[in-house]
Amino acid sequence: MHKKLTLFSTVLLALWLASCSHSPTPTAKVAQQPTPQAAPQASSTQGTPAAVVTETEFDFGVVSEGNDYVHDFKIANKGDAVLEIIKVLPA
């Protein structure tokens, strides 16, 4: 689970860096969208994942061109089923 979250953070950062403009104070954001509801299962023991993002924005302050900046956004699964992050899009 930790490896998936680390991979997600790295992918999210890479997508953000690739899509950001040259603004004086860059800000990273995570778009919060409703957690998709799982399709009804034959067995009621399956449960539903629930992604919780506590920090949705991070301000890097003044940055210099050519440097790498990293920030991890933490995502917790507060549901009662496995949370799979399948696709990451920049906001």
N, C-alpha and C positions, 0 to 999 in steps of 0.2 A: 504494500500500500504506500509506503514512504517513497519507494522508487518511482511509482506512478505520479505522485504529487511533485517530486523533484523534477521529473521529466516534464510534467505539465507546466511547472514554473519556468523551466528553461525554454520550452516552446513558446509560452506566452511572452516571455521577455524578448525572444528572437523576433517574433511577429510584431511586437510593439516597436522594437528598434527599427525594423524594416519599414514600418508604416508611419513613423513619426516625422513631423516636419521640424524645421529649424526654428523652434520657438525659444524665447529667452529663458523660460523656466518650464522645462518638460515635466509632464505629469503622466504617470502610468495609471490606467484605470482598468477595473474589471467590471464588465457589464453584468448586472444582476438580472437574471431572467428567472421566471418561475420554474421550479423544478418539474420536469416532465413527469407525468403520472405513468406508472407502469401499466401495461395492458393487463386486463384481468387474467389471473392465472387459474389453472385448474385446481390448484391446491392453495388454500388460504395461508399456508405457512411461508410463502415466498417473501412477503414484506415489500417495502418501497424504500429506495435510497432517498436521502435528502441532503443536498449540498448546502453548506453554510459557509459563506465568505465573510469573515469579520472585518477585513480591511479591503475596501473597494478602490482606494486611490492612494497613490504615494507620490509626493513631490520630490524630485531629485534636486531641486534648487538650481543654482547656476552650474552649468556643465561646460566642459571643454570638448570641442570637436576632436574626434579620433580616439577618445577614451571609451572604455567599456564601463557601463553602470549596471549593477545587478540589484534586484529586489525580489524576494520571494513572497508571493501571495499565498497565504495558508487557506486551504479548503478542508473543512471537516465534514465527515459523513455522519449526520445525526439521525439517519434513518435506520431501518432494521433489515436492510439488504445491501449487497455489495454495490458501491458507487463506481461506475466506469466512466471515465472522461474520454470520449471518443473523438471529438473534434473541437479545436480551439480556434476562435476567430478574434482578430484585433477589434477593439471597440473604437 
